[in-house]
Amino acid sequence: VQLQASGGGLVQAGGSLRLSCKVSGINFRLFLMAWYRQAPGKPRELIAQITSGGSANYTDSVKGRFTISRDNIRRTVFLQMNDPKPEDTGVYYCKARGRTTWGRGTLVTVSS
């Protein structure tokens, strides 16, 4: 499996940003997909996931602000980040459940 996250950058607190992750090498539509975040000096944490059927779950810290979605035709999973906060700063990775591969993440920096 190959995962290529993109869309990161510098954003002001209260702004918005949309991350994308293009996936290849698996039957994408069958897999639960997840976004993880690794903040500076902290372990990687699961922040959002979406099932093959489109059901989403979020960690409490992003609930109501971030939205995960997927496009099975384009084999891409998205993370819409609204009202980001400085504590959302970190490298964001996508991952397919049940697979051990971590692709290259994308850095998000939220300025106050």
CNS distance restraints for C-alpha pairs under 8 A (distance, minus, plus):
assign (resid   1 and name CA) (resid  23 and name CA) 7.19 0.50 0.50
assign (resid   1 and name CA) (resid  24 and name CA) 5.72 0.50 0.50
assign (resid   1 and name CA) (resid  25 and name CA) 4.30 0.50 0.50
assign (resid   1 and name CA) (resid  26 and name CA) 5.83 0.50 0.50
assign (resid   1 and name CA) (resid  99 and name CA) 7.87 0.50 0.50
assign (resid   1 and name CA) (resid 101 and name CA) 6.75 0.50 0.50
assign (resid   2 and name CA) (resid  23 and name CA) 5.70 0.50 0.50
assign (resid   2 and name CA) (resid  24 and name CA) 5.19 0.50 0.50
assign (resid   2 and name CA) (resid  25 and name CA) 6.09 0.50 0.50
assign (resid   2 and name CA) (resid 101 and name CA) 7.53 0.50 0.50
assign (resid   2 and name CA) (resid 103 and name CA) 6.36 0.50 0.50
assign (resid   3 and name CA) (resid  21 and name CA) 6.33 0.50 0.50
assign (resid   3 and name CA) (resid  22 and name CA) 5.75 0.50 0.50
assign (resid   3 and name CA) (resid  23 and name CA) 4.71 0.50 0.50
assign (resid   3 and name CA) (resid  24 and name CA) 6.68 0.50 0.50
assign (resid   3 and name CA) (resid  94 and name CA) 6.96 0.50 0.50
assign (resid   3 and name CA) (resid  95 and name CA) 7.27 0.50 0.50
assign (resid   3 and name CA) (resid 102 and name CA) 7.14 0.50 0.50
assign (resid   3 and name CA) (resid 103 and name CA) 4.70 0.50 0.50
assign (resid   3 and name CA) (resid 104 and name CA) 7.04 0.50 0.50
assign (resid   4 and name CA) (resid  21 and name CA) 5.25 0.50 0.50
assign (resid   4 and name CA) (resid  22 and name CA) 5.24 0.50 0.50
assign (resid   4 and name CA) (resid  23 and name CA) 6.65 0.50 0.50
assign (resid   4 and name CA) (resid 103 and name CA) 5.87 0.50 0.50
assign (resid   4 and name CA) (resid 104 and name CA) 5.92 0.50 0.50
assign (resid   4 and name CA) (resid 105 and name CA) 7.17 0.50 0.50
assign (resid   5 and name CA) (resid  19 and name CA) 7.09 0.50 0.50
assign (resid   5 and name CA) (resid  20 and name CA) 5.60 0.50 0.50
assign (resid   5 and name CA) (resid  21 and name CA) 4.12 0.50 0.50
assign (resid   5 and name CA) (resid  22 and name CA) 6.52 0.50 0.50
assign (resid   5 and name CA) (resid  92 and name CA) 7.69 0.50 0.50
assign (resid   5 and name CA) (resid  93 and name CA) 6.46 0.50 0.50
assign (resid   5 and name CA) (resid  94 and name CA) 6.75 0.50 0.50
assign (resid   5 and name CA) (resid 103 and name CA) 7.35 0.50 0.50
assign (resid   5 and name CA) (resid 104 and name CA) 6.38 0.50 0.50
assign (resid   5 and name CA) (resid 105 and name CA) 5.40 0.50 0.50
assign (resid   5 and name CA) (resid 106 and name CA) 5.66 0.50 0.50
assign (resid   6 and name CA) (resid  19 and name CA) 5.80 0.50 0.50
assign (resid   6 and name CA) (resid  20 and name CA) 5.32 0.50 0.50
assign (resid   6 and name CA) (resid  21 and name CA) 6.24 0.50 0.50
assign (resid   6 and name CA) (resid 105 and name CA) 7.40 0.50 0.50
assign (resid   6 and name CA) (resid 106 and name CA) 5.49 0.50 0.50
assign (resid   7 and name CA) (resid  17 and name CA) 7.42 0.50 0.50
assign (resid   7 and name CA) (resid  18 and name CA) 6.09 0.50 0.50
assign (resid   7 and name CA) (resid  19 and name CA) 4.55 0.50 0.50
assign (resid   7 and name CA) (resid  20 and name CA) 6.10 0.50 0.50
assign (resid   7 and name CA) (resid 106 and name CA) 6.90 0.50 0.50
assign (resid   8 and name CA) (resid  17 and name CA) 7.42 0.50 0.50
assign (resid   8 and name CA) (resid  18 and name CA) 7.65 0.50 0.50
assign (resid   8 and name CA) (resid  19 and name CA) 6.26 0.50 0.50
assign (resid   8 and name CA) (resid 106 and name CA) 5.20 0.50 0.50
assign (resid   8 and name CA) (resid 107 and name CA) 5.15 0.50 0.50
assign (resid   8 and name CA) (resid 108 and name CA) 4.81 0.50 0.50
assign (resid   8 and name CA) (resid 109 and name CA) 7.86 0.50 0.50
assign (resid   9 and name CA) (resid 106 and name CA) 7.91 0.50 0.50
assign (resid   9 and name CA) (resid 107 and name CA) 6.12 0.50 0.50
assign (resid   9 and name CA) (resid 108 and name CA) 4.96 0.50 0.50
assign (resid   9 and name CA) (resid 109 and name CA) 6.07 0.50 0.50
assign (resid  10 and name CA) (resid 108 and name CA) 6.11 0.50 0.50
assign (resid  10 and name CA) (resid 109 and name CA) 4.76 0.50 0.50
assign (resid  10 and name CA) (resid 110 and name CA) 5.93 0.50 0.50
assign (resid  10 and name CA) (resid 111 and name CA) 7.20 0.50 0.50
assign (resid  11 and name CA) (resid  15 and name CA) 6.39 0.50 0.50
assign (resid  11 and name CA) (resid  16 and name CA) 7.11 0.50 0.50
assign (resid  11 and name CA) (resid  17 and name CA) 7.20 0.50 0.50
assign (resid  11 and name CA) (resid  84 and name CA) 8.00 0.50 0.50
assign (resid  11 and name CA) (resid 108 and name CA) 7.56 0.50 0.50
assign (resid  11 and name CA) (resid 109 and name CA) 6.26 0.50 0.50
assign (resid  11 and name CA) (resid 110 and name CA) 4.99 0.50 0.50
assign (resid  11 and name CA) (resid 111 and name CA) 6.24 0.50 0.50
assign (resid  12 and name CA) (resid  84 and name CA) 7.62 0.50 0.50
assign (resid  12 and name CA) (resid 110 and name CA) 5.43 0.50 0.50
assign (resid  12 and name CA) (resid 111 and name CA) 4.80 0.50 0.50
assign (resid  12 and name CA) (resid 112 and name CA) 6.19 0.50 0.50
assign (resid  13 and name CA) (resid  83 and name CA) 6.32 0.50 0.50
assign (resid  13 and name CA) (resid  84 and name CA) 5.24 0.50 0.50
assign (resid  13 and name CA) (resid  85 and name CA) 4.99 0.50 0.50
assign (resid  13 and name CA) (resid  86 and name CA) 6.46 0.50 0.50
assign (resid  13 and name CA) (resid 110 and name CA) 5.76 0.50 0.50
assign (resid  13 and name CA) (resid 111 and name CA) 5.70 0.50 0.50
assign (resid  13 and name CA) (resid 112 and name CA) 5.33 0.50 0.50
assign (resid  14 and name CA) (resid  82 and name CA) 6.96 0.50 0.50
assign (resid  14 and name CA) (resid  83 and name CA) 3.90 0.50 0.50
assign (resid  14 and name CA) (resid  84 and name CA) 5.43 0.50 0.50
assign (resid  14 and name CA) (resid  85 and name CA) 6.78 0.50 0.50
assign (resid  15 and name CA) (resid  82 and name CA) 6.27 0.50 0.50
assign (resid  15 and name CA) (resid  83 and name CA) 5.36 0.50 0.50
assign (resid  15 and name CA) (resid  84 and name CA) 6.37 0.50 0.50
assign (resid  16 and name CA) (resid  80 and name CA) 7.45 0.50 0.50
assign (resid  16 and name CA) (resid  81 and name CA) 5.42 0.50 0.50
assign (resid  16 and name CA) (resid  82 and name CA) 4.51 0.50 0.50
assign (resid  16 and name CA) (resid  83 and name CA) 6.05 0.50 0.50
assign (resid  16 and name CA) (resid  84 and name CA) 6.65 0.50 0.50
assign (resid  17 and name CA) (resid  80 and name CA) 6.11 0.50 0.50
assign (resid  17 and name CA) (resid  81 and name CA) 5.08 0.50 0.50
assign (resid  17 and name CA) (resid  82 and name CA) 6.68 0.50 0.50
assign (resid  18 and name CA) (resid  78 and name CA) 6.92 0.50 0.50
assign (resid  18 and name CA) (resid  79 and name CA) 5.67 0.50 0.50
assign (resid  18 and name CA) (resid  80 and name CA) 4.46 0.50 0.50
assign (resid  18 and name CA) (resid  81 and name CA) 5.88 0.50 0.50
assign (resid  19 and name CA) (resid  78 and name CA) 5.49 0.50 0.50
assign (resid  19 and name CA) (resid  79 and name CA) 4.96 0.50 0.50
assign (resid  19 and name CA) (resid  80 and name CA) 6.36 0.50 0.50
assign (resid  19 and name CA) (resid  81 and name CA) 7.77 0.50 0.50
assign (resid  20 and name CA) (resid  76 and name CA) 6.63 0.50 0.50
assign (resid  20 and name CA) (resid  77 and name CA) 5.84 0.50 0.50
assign (resid  20 and name CA) (resid  78 and name CA) 4.52 0.50 0.50
assign (resid  20 and name CA) (resid  79 and name CA) 6.52 0.50 0.50
assign (resid  21 and name CA) (resid  76 and name CA) 5.37 0.50 0.50
assign (resid  21 and name CA) (resid  77 and name CA) 5.23 0.50 0.50
assign (resid  21 and name CA) (resid  78 and name CA) 6.32 0.50 0.50
assign (resid  21 and name CA) (resid  94 and name CA) 6.41 0.50 0.50
assign (resid  22 and name CA) (resid  74 and name CA) 7.77 0.50 0.50
assign (resid  22 and name CA) (resid  75 and name CA) 6.06 0.50 0.50
assign (resid  22 and name CA) (resid  76 and name CA) 4.52 0.50 0.50
assign (resid  22 and name CA) (resid  77 and name CA) 6.76 0.50 0.50
assign (resid  23 and name CA) (resid  28 and name CA) 7.09 0.50 0.50
assign (resid  23 and name CA) (resid  75 and name CA) 5.61 0.50 0.50
assign (resid  23 and name CA) (resid  76 and name CA) 5.96 0.50 0.50
assign (resid  23 and name CA) (resid  77 and name CA) 7.97 0.50 0.50
assign (resid  24 and name CA) (resid  28 and name CA) 7.40 0.50 0.50
assign (resid  24 and name CA) (resid  75 and name CA) 7.21 0.50 0.50
assign (resid  27 and name CA) (resid  31 and name CA) 7.21 0.50 0.50
assign (resid  28 and name CA) (resid  72 and name CA) 6.67 0.50 0.50
assign (resid  28 and name CA) (resid  75 and name CA) 5.94 0.50 0.50
assign (resid  29 and name CA) (resid  52 and name CA) 5.78 0.50 0.50
assign (resid  29 and name CA) (resid  72 and name CA) 5.40 0.50 0.50
assign (resid  29 and name CA) (resid  75 and name CA) 7.45 0.50 0.50
assign (resid  30 and name CA) (resid  52 and name CA) 5.47 0.50 0.50
assign (resid  31 and name CA) (resid  51 and name CA) 6.88 0.50 0.50
assign (resid  31 and name CA) (resid  52 and name CA) 5.54 0.50 0.50
assign (resid  31 and name CA) (resid  96 and name CA) 6.23 0.50 0.50
assign (resid  31 and name CA) (resid  97 and name CA) 6.47 0.50 0.50
assign (resid  32 and name CA) (resid  49 and name CA) 7.00 0.50 0.50
assign (resid  32 and name CA) (resid  50 and name CA) 5.67 0.50 0.50
assign (resid  32 and name CA) (resid  51 and name CA) 4.28 0.50 0.50
assign (resid  32 and name CA) (resid  52 and name CA) 5.31 0.50 0.50
assign (resid  32 and name CA) (resid  96 and name CA) 6.06 0.50 0.50
assign (resid  32 and name CA) (resid  97 and name CA) 5.47 0.50 0.50
assign (resid  33 and name CA) (resid  49 and name CA) 5.61 0.50 0.50
assign (resid  33 and name CA) (resid  50 and name CA) 5.45 0.50 0.50
assign (resid  33 and name CA) (resid  51 and name CA) 6.50 0.50 0.50
assign (resid  33 and name CA) (resid  52 and name CA) 7.75 0.50 0.50
assign (resid  33 and name CA) (resid  77 and name CA) 7.24 0.50 0.50
assign (resid  33 and name CA) (resid  94 and name CA) 7.09 0.50 0.50
assign (resid  33 and name CA) (resid  95 and name CA) 5.84 0.50 0.50
assign (resid  33 and name CA) (resid  96 and name CA) 4.72 0.50 0.50
assign (resid  33 and name CA) (resid  97 and name CA) 6.02 0.50 0.50
assign (resid  34 and name CA) (resid  46 and name CA) 7.22 0.50 0.50
assign (resid  34 and name CA) (resid  47 and name CA) 7.66 0.50 0.50
assign (resid  34 and name CA) (resid  48 and name CA) 5.63 0.50 0.50
assign (resid  34 and name CA) (resid  49 and name CA) 4.02 0.50 0.50
assign (resid  34 and name CA) (resid  50 and name CA) 6.31 0.50 0.50
assign (resid  34 and name CA) (resid  94 and name CA) 5.51 0.50 0.50
assign (resid  34 and name CA) (resid  95 and name CA) 5.32 0.50 0.50
assign (resid  34 and name CA) (resid  96 and name CA) 6.40 0.50 0.50
assign (resid  34 and name CA) (resid  97 and name CA) 7.20 0.50 0.50
assign (resid  35 and name CA) (resid  46 and name CA) 6.24 0.50 0.50
assign (resid  35 and name CA) (resid  47 and name CA) 5.92 0.50 0.50
assign (resid  35 and name CA) (resid  48 and name CA) 5.29 0.50 0.50
assign (resid  35 and name CA) (resid  49 and name CA) 6.22 0.50 0.50
assign (resid  35 and name CA) (resid  79 and name CA) 7.60 0.50 0.50
assign (resid  35 and name CA) (resid  92 and name CA) 6.80 0.50 0.50
assign (resid  35 and name CA) (resid  93 and name CA) 5.63 0.50 0.50
assign (resid  35 and name CA) (resid  94 and name CA) 4.43 0.50 0.50
assign (resid  35 and name CA) (resid  95 and name CA) 6.45 0.50 0.50
assign (resid  36 and name CA) (resid  44 and name CA) 6.42 0.50 0.50
assign (resid  36 and name CA) (resid  45 and name CA) 5.33 0.50 0.50
assign (resid  36 and name CA) (resid  46 and name CA) 4.39 0.50 0.50
assign (resid  36 and name CA) (resid  47 and name CA) 5.43 0.50 0.50
assign (resid  36 and name CA) (resid  48 and name CA) 7.09 0.50 0.50
assign (resid  36 and name CA) (resid  92 and name CA) 5.66 0.50 0.50
assign (resid  36 and name CA) (resid  93 and name CA) 5.13 0.50 0.50
assign (resid  36 and name CA) (resid  94 and name CA) 6.11 0.50 0.50
assign (resid  36 and name CA) (resid  95 and name CA) 7.67 0.50 0.50
assign (resid  37 and name CA) (resid  44 and name CA) 5.51 0.50 0.50
assign (resid  37 and name CA) (resid  45 and name CA) 5.38 0.50 0.50
assign (resid  37 and name CA) (resid  46 and name CA) 6.53 0.50 0.50
assign (resid  37 and name CA) (resid  47 and name CA) 6.71 0.50 0.50
assign (resid  37 and name CA) (resid  90 and name CA) 6.09 0.50 0.50
assign (resid  37 and name CA) (resid  91 and name CA) 5.64 0.50 0.50
assign (resid  37 and name CA) (resid  92 and name CA) 4.52 0.50 0.50
assign (resid  37 and name CA) (resid  93 and name CA) 6.29 0.50 0.50
assign (resid  38 and name CA) (resid  42 and name CA) 6.26 0.50 0.50
assign (resid  38 and name CA) (resid  43 and name CA) 5.87 0.50 0.50
assign (resid  38 and name CA) (resid  44 and name CA) 4.20 0.50 0.50
assign (resid  38 and name CA) (resid  45 and name CA) 6.28 0.50 0.50
assign (resid  38 and name CA) (resid  90 and name CA) 5.24 0.50 0.50
assign (resid  38 and name CA) (resid  91 and name CA) 5.23 0.50 0.50
assign (resid  38 and name CA) (resid  92 and name CA) 6.51 0.50 0.50
assign (resid  39 and name CA) (resid  43 and name CA) 7.19 0.50 0.50
assign (resid  39 and name CA) (resid  44 and name CA) 7.21 0.50 0.50
assign (resid  39 and name CA) (resid  87 and name CA) 7.92 0.50 0.50
assign (resid  39 and name CA) (resid  88 and name CA) 7.46 0.50 0.50
assign (resid  39 and name CA) (resid  89 and name CA) 6.04 0.50 0.50
assign (resid  39 and name CA) (resid  90 and name CA) 4.11 0.50 0.50
assign (resid  39 and name CA) (resid  91 and name CA) 6.51 0.50 0.50
assign (resid  40 and name CA) (resid  89 and name CA) 7.89 0.50 0.50
assign (resid  40 and name CA) (resid  90 and name CA) 6.23 0.50 0.50
assign (resid  46 and name CA) (resid  59 and name CA) 7.22 0.50 0.50
assign (resid  47 and name CA) (resid  58 and name CA) 5.57 0.50 0.50
assign (resid  47 and name CA) (resid  59 and name CA) 4.94 0.50 0.50
assign (resid  47 and name CA) (resid  62 and name CA) 7.07 0.50 0.50
assign (resid  48 and name CA) (resid  56 and name CA) 7.12 0.50 0.50
assign (resid  48 and name CA) (resid  57 and name CA) 5.60 0.50 0.50
assign (resid  48 and name CA) (resid  58 and name CA) 4.36 0.50 0.50
assign (resid  48 and name CA) (resid  59 and name CA) 6.33 0.50 0.50
assign (resid  48 and name CA) (resid  68 and name CA) 6.55 0.50 0.50
assign (resid  49 and name CA) (resid  56 and name CA) 5.59 0.50 0.50
assign (resid  49 and name CA) (resid  57 and name CA) 5.44 0.50 0.50
assign (resid  49 and name CA) (resid  58 and name CA) 6.66 0.50 0.50
assign (resid  49 and name CA) (resid  68 and name CA) 6.89 0.50 0.50
assign (resid  50 and name CA) (resid  54 and name CA) 5.65 0.50 0.50
assign (resid  50 and name CA) (resid  55 and name CA) 5.36 0.50 0.50
assign (resid  50 and name CA) (resid  56 and name CA) 4.31 0.50 0.50
assign (resid  50 and name CA) (resid  57 and name CA) 6.56 0.50 0.50
assign (resid  50 and name CA) (resid  68 and name CA) 6.72 0.50 0.50
assign (resid  50 and name CA) (resid  69 and name CA) 6.93 0.50 0.50
assign (resid  50 and name CA) (resid  70 and name CA) 7.74 0.50 0.50
assign (resid  51 and name CA) (resid  55 and name CA) 5.24 0.50 0.50
assign (resid  51 and name CA) (resid  56 and name CA) 6.55 0.50 0.50
assign (resid  54 and name CA) (resid  69 and name CA) 7.26 0.50 0.50
assign (resid  54 and name CA) (resid  70 and name CA) 7.40 0.50 0.50
assign (resid  56 and name CA) (resid  68 and name CA) 6.81 0.50 0.50
assign (resid  56 and name CA) (resid  69 and name CA) 7.90 0.50 0.50
assign (resid  58 and name CA) (resid  62 and name CA) 6.57 0.50 0.50
assign (resid  58 and name CA) (resid  63 and name CA) 5.56 0.50 0.50
assign (resid  59 and name CA) (resid  63 and name CA) 6.20 0.50 0.50
assign (resid  62 and name CA) (resid  66 and name CA) 5.60 0.50 0.50
assign (resid  65 and name CA) (resid  81 and name CA) 6.33 0.50 0.50
assign (resid  65 and name CA) (resid  82 and name CA) 5.10 0.50 0.50
assign (resid  65 and name CA) (resid  83 and name CA) 6.09 0.50 0.50
assign (resid  65 and name CA) (resid  84 and name CA) 7.38 0.50 0.50
assign (resid  66 and name CA) (resid  79 and name CA) 6.68 0.50 0.50
assign (resid  66 and name CA) (resid  80 and name CA) 5.45 0.50 0.50
assign (resid  66 and name CA) (resid  81 and name CA) 4.58 0.50 0.50
assign (resid  66 and name CA) (resid  82 and name CA) 5.81 0.50 0.50
assign (resid  67 and name CA) (resid  78 and name CA) 7.98 0.50 0.50
assign (resid  67 and name CA) (resid  79 and name CA) 5.62 0.50 0.50
assign (resid  67 and name CA) (resid  80 and name CA) 5.01 0.50 0.50
assign (resid  67 and name CA) (resid  81 and name CA) 6.71 0.50 0.50
assign (resid  68 and name CA) (resid  77 and name CA) 7.29 0.50 0.50
assign (resid  68 and name CA) (resid  78 and name CA) 5.59 0.50 0.50
assign (resid  68 and name CA) (resid  79 and name CA) 4.58 0.50 0.50
assign (resid  68 and name CA) (resid  80 and name CA) 6.37 0.50 0.50
assign (resid  69 and name CA) (resid  77 and name CA) 5.83 0.50 0.50
assign (resid  69 and name CA) (resid  78 and name CA) 5.18 0.50 0.50
assign (resid  69 and name CA) (resid  79 and name CA) 6.56 0.50 0.50
assign (resid  70 and name CA) (resid  75 and name CA) 7.59 0.50 0.50
assign (resid  70 and name CA) (resid  76 and name CA) 5.80 0.50 0.50
assign (resid  70 and name CA) (resid  77 and name CA) 4.25 0.50 0.50
assign (resid  70 and name CA) (resid  78 and name CA) 5.90 0.50 0.50
assign (resid  71 and name CA) (resid  75 and name CA) 5.82 0.50 0.50
assign (resid  71 and name CA) (resid  76 and name CA) 5.35 0.50 0.50
assign (resid  71 and name CA) (resid  77 and name CA) 6.32 0.50 0.50
assign (resid  72 and name CA) (resid  76 and name CA) 6.58 0.50 0.50
assign (resid  77 and name CA) (resid  94 and name CA) 7.93 0.50 0.50
assign (resid  84 and name CA) (resid  88 and name CA) 6.29 0.50 0.50
assign (resid  84 and name CA) (resid 110 and name CA) 6.73 0.50 0.50
assign (resid  85 and name CA) (resid  89 and name CA) 7.59 0.50 0.50
assign (resid  85 and name CA) (resid 110 and name CA) 6.11 0.50 0.50
assign (resid  85 and name CA) (resid 111 and name CA) 7.68 0.50 0.50
assign (resid  85 and name CA) (resid 112 and name CA) 7.37 0.50 0.50
assign (resid  86 and name CA) (resid 109 and name CA) 7.37 0.50 0.50
assign (resid  86 and name CA) (resid 110 and name CA) 4.71 0.50 0.50
assign (resid  86 and name CA) (resid 111 and name CA) 5.76 0.50 0.50
assign (resid  86 and name CA) (resid 112 and name CA) 6.03 0.50 0.50
assign (resid  87 and name CA) (resid 110 and name CA) 7.59 0.50 0.50
assign (resid  88 and name CA) (resid 108 and name CA) 7.69 0.50 0.50
assign (resid  88 and name CA) (resid 109 and name CA) 7.60 0.50 0.50
assign (resid  88 and name CA) (resid 110 and name CA) 6.69 0.50 0.50
assign (resid  89 and name CA) (resid 107 and name CA) 7.78 0.50 0.50
assign (resid  89 and name CA) (resid 108 and name CA) 5.42 0.50 0.50
assign (resid  89 and name CA) (resid 109 and name CA) 4.67 0.50 0.50
assign (resid  89 and name CA) (resid 110 and name CA) 5.43 0.50 0.50
assign (resid  90 and name CA) (resid 107 and name CA) 5.83 0.50 0.50
assign (resid  90 and name CA) (resid 108 and name CA) 5.46 0.50 0.50
assign (resid  90 and name CA) (resid 109 and name CA) 6.49 0.50 0.50
assign (resid  91 and name CA) (resid 105 and name CA) 5.80 0.50 0.50
assign (resid  91 and name CA) (resid 106 and name CA) 5.36 0.50 0.50
assign (resid  91 and name CA) (resid 107 and name CA) 4.26 0.50 0.50
assign (resid  91 and name CA) (resid 108 and name CA) 6.05 0.50 0.50
assign (resid  92 and name CA) (resid 105 and name CA) 5.18 0.50 0.50
assign (resid  92 and name CA) (resid 106 and name CA) 5.23 0.50 0.50
assign (resid  92 and name CA) (resid 107 and name CA) 6.18 0.50 0.50
assign (resid  92 and name CA) (resid 108 and name CA) 7.14 0.50 0.50
assign (resid  93 and name CA) (resid 102 and name CA) 7.24 0.50 0.50
assign (resid  93 and name CA) (resid 103 and name CA) 6.86 0.50 0.50
assign (resid  93 and name CA) (resid 104 and name CA) 6.92 0.50 0.50
assign (resid  93 and name CA) (resid 105 and name CA) 4.46 0.50 0.50
assign (resid  93 and name CA) (resid 106 and name CA) 6.66 0.50 0.50
assign (resid  94 and name CA) (resid 102 and name CA) 7.37 0.50 0.50
assign (resid  94 and name CA) (resid 103 and name CA) 7.21 0.50 0.50
assign (resid  94 and name CA) (resid 105 and name CA) 7.38 0.50 0.50
assign (resid  95 and name CA) (resid  99 and name CA) 7.47 0.50 0.50
assign (resid  95 and name CA) (resid 101 and name CA) 7.18 0.50 0.50
assign (resid  95 and name CA) (resid 102 and name CA) 6.25 0.50 0.50
assign (resid  95 and name CA) (resid 103 and name CA) 7.54 0.50 0.50
